[in-house]
Amino acid sequence: MAIRQNSTNGKPKSPRIQVVLPESLCEELTSLANEESRTVSNMAKVLIQRGIKAHFSKERFVSPPKLDPDTFRNKLENQSIKRLKGMPKRIKYSKQPDN
């Protein structure tokens, strides 16, 4: 939970969090902040807001209905056998576009 502090006049300050970043990510964040004429802290806030908004705007993953183990096993055993063609290929992970 973020720590809420009080300012010198007694009003509560906004919650604060502390994050440890790798050097390269910190440099990228600083560069973005400079491009948009923001402080690094404010740029981090904006990016977190965008990320949270994007996260909640995506359709939630719906898990498939659960099968009892016997039914699942029977379905697997009844599948036809398919041979692989050639050597397995490496999986390439790509970055998802930021919105």
N, C-alpha and C positions, 0 to 999 in steps of 0.2 A: 504494500500500500504506500502511496506517495506520502511524503511528510508535509504537513501543512504548518507553516510558520506564521508568526504575526509580525507585521511591520512595526516601526517605531511609534506610529500613531495608534496602534492597537488593532487595526484592521487586519483580517486574515489575508495572507498572500496566497497566490495560486499554488496548487500542489507542485512539488518539485520531484523529479526523478533523476537518477544517475545512471548513465549507460557507458559501458566500456566498448570502444570501437577499435578495429584494427587501423593501423596507420593509413593504409590506402583508402579505406572508406571515409576516414576523417578528412583526408585531403580532397576527396570527391565532394563531400558535404560542404567543405569550405569553398570550393570552387563554385558549386551551385549557389551558395549564399552570396558570393561576390557578384555572380552574374545577375542575380535578382535584387541586388542592393539590400540584402537582409543580414541580420546577425546569424551566426552559425546556429545558435539556440532557436531562433525563430524559424530558420529553414528546416531544422529537425522537426519542429512542431508541425509545420505545414505538411511535410512529407508523411509524418505519422497520421495526421488527419486524413490525407488522401488515401493512405494505405488502409485505414480503418473503414473509410467510406466504400472503397473498392471491395474490401473483404465482405462487408455486409450487403452490398448490392448484388453480388454474385448469387446465383441460385445454389441453395444448399445441396450438398451431396446426400442423396437418399440411398440408404443401404438396402441391398436386396433382401427379400424376405428370408428368414432363417429356415433352413431345412434340417430335419433331424439327420443324424449321421448315417443311418442306414439308407435313407432315400438318396442322400448325396453320394454315398459310395456306389449304390446301384446305378445312378445316372452316369458316374464316371466310368464304371466297368462296362456299361452298354455302349459307350462312345466308340466310334470306329478308330482304328489306329492310323495315324498319319505320320509318314516319314518326313524328316527334315530334308530339305534340298540344300546341299552345300554346307559350308561352315556357318555357325551362328554369327550374326553381325552384332557389332557393338551398339548399345543403346545410346543415342545422342539426346542429351537433355538440353532444352532450349529455354531461354528466359521468357517469362510471360510479359507481354507489353504492359507498361505502367499506364494507368488511366488517371 
